[in-house]
Amino acid sequence: MAEKPVWEQIGASFVQHYYQQFDTNRVNLAEIYADTSCLTWEGEGFQGKNAIMGKINSLPFKTIQHIITAQDHQPTIDSCVLSMVVGQLKADEDQVMGFHQMFLLKNVDNKWICSNDVFRLALHNFGS
């Protein structure tokens, strides 16, 4: 079996680390963001590590579990890694919901950081 391309290894490792930290201790996610990072959470934008962590730490649930059903990774022309994740999450006693999340990973001083992060629940309101 052929070894996966390096960008897939980087993306898959990042995704595993991100959701493990998100599910167990969200404050640890501060290490993956920089002051120039951007987050769009359900259409609301946040820029910079402090603003992003403020949003993540203010999420109203006590417990969460992510289940990744698919992930895709691509190299970019400027040596970054683009990662797309599809999965399900369960927060507290709420029903299971689908989600999509995209990360743009950048190597800064030999450390991979998340420069861009876009999150959406996979909710459809067909009645509107």
C-alpha positions in Angstrom: 0.0 0.0 0.0 1.4 3.4 -1.0 2.1 6.0 1.6 -0.3 8.9 1.7 0.9 12.2 0.3 2.4 14.5 3.0 -0.5 17.0 2.8 -2.9 14.2 3.6 -0.8 13.1 6.6 -0.6 16.7 7.9 -4.4 17.3 7.4 -5.4 14.0 8.9 -3.2 14.5 11.9 -4.5 18.0 12.4 -8.1 16.9 12.2 -7.6 14.1 14.7 -5.8 16.5 17.1 -8.4 19.3 16.7 -11.5 17.3 17.5 -9.8 15.4 20.3 -9.0 18.7 21.9 -12.4 20.2 21.1 -14.2 17.2 22.7 -12.0 17.0 25.8 -10.6 20.5 26.6 -11.4 23.3 24.2 -9.0 25.8 25.8 -6.1 23.8 24.4 -7.2 24.8 20.9 -5.5 28.2 21.5 -2.2 26.6 20.4 -3.4 26.1 16.9 -4.6 29.6 16.1 -2.5 32.7 15.5 -3.3 36.4 15.9 -3.9 36.5 12.1 -6.3 33.5 12.1 -9.9 33.8 11.0 -13.0 31.8 12.1 -16.4 31.9 10.5 -18.9 30.1 12.8 -22.4 29.7 11.4 -21.9 32.9 9.3 -20.4 35.0 12.2 -16.8 36.1 11.7 -14.0 36.3 14.3 -10.4 37.4 13.7 -7.4 36.7 15.9 -6.6 34.1 18.5 -8.4 35.9 21.4 -11.6 36.5 19.4 -11.7 32.9 18.1 -11.1 31.4 21.6 -13.7 33.7 23.0 -16.2 32.3 20.6 -15.2 28.6 21.1 -15.1 28.9 24.9 -18.5 30.7 24.9 -20.3 27.8 23.2 -23.2 26.8 25.5 -22.8 23.1 25.7 -21.0 21.3 28.5 -20.1 18.1 26.6 -19.6 17.4 22.9 -18.6 14.5 20.8 -17.6 14.7 17.1 -17.7 11.7 14.8 -15.8 12.3 11.5 -17.4 10.5 8.6 -15.2 12.0 5.8 -12.2 14.2 5.4 -10.4 15.5 2.3 -7.1 17.3 2.1 -5.4 19.2 -0.7 -2.1 21.1 -1.1 -2.3 24.7 -2.0 0.0 26.6 -4.3 1.6 28.5 -1.3 2.5 25.3 0.6 -0.6 25.3 2.8 -3.0 22.4 3.4 -6.7 22.8 2.8 -8.8 20.3 4.8 -12.6 19.7 4.5 -14.3 17.7 7.3 -17.9 16.2 7.3 -19.2 14.6 10.4 -21.8 14.4 13.1 -21.7 15.9 16.6 -23.7 15.4 19.8 -23.8 18.2 22.3 -25.1 17.5 25.8 -28.5 15.8 25.4 -29.3 17.4 22.0 -30.0 15.1 19.1 -27.1 14.2 16.7 -26.5 16.9 14.1 -24.4 16.9 10.9 -21.6 19.4 10.4 -19.1 20.6 7.8 -15.8 22.3 8.7 -13.0 23.6 6.6 -9.5 24.4 7.7 -6.6 26.1 5.9 -3.4 25.0 7.6 -0.1 27.0 7.3 3.4 26.2 8.5 4.7 29.0 10.6 8.1 28.6 12.3 7.9 24.8 11.8 4.5 24.6 13.4 1.2 24.0 11.6 -1.4 26.5 12.6 -5.0 27.0 11.4 -5.1 30.3 9.5 -8.7 29.9 8.4 -11.6 27.9 9.9 -15.2 27.8 8.6 -17.8 25.8 10.5 -21.5 25.1 9.7 -24.1 22.8 11.1 -25.7 20.7 8.3 -29.2 21.9 9.0 -31.8 22.3 6.3 -35.0 24.3 6.7 -37.2 23.2 3.8 -40.3 24.8 5.3 -39.2 28.4 4.6 
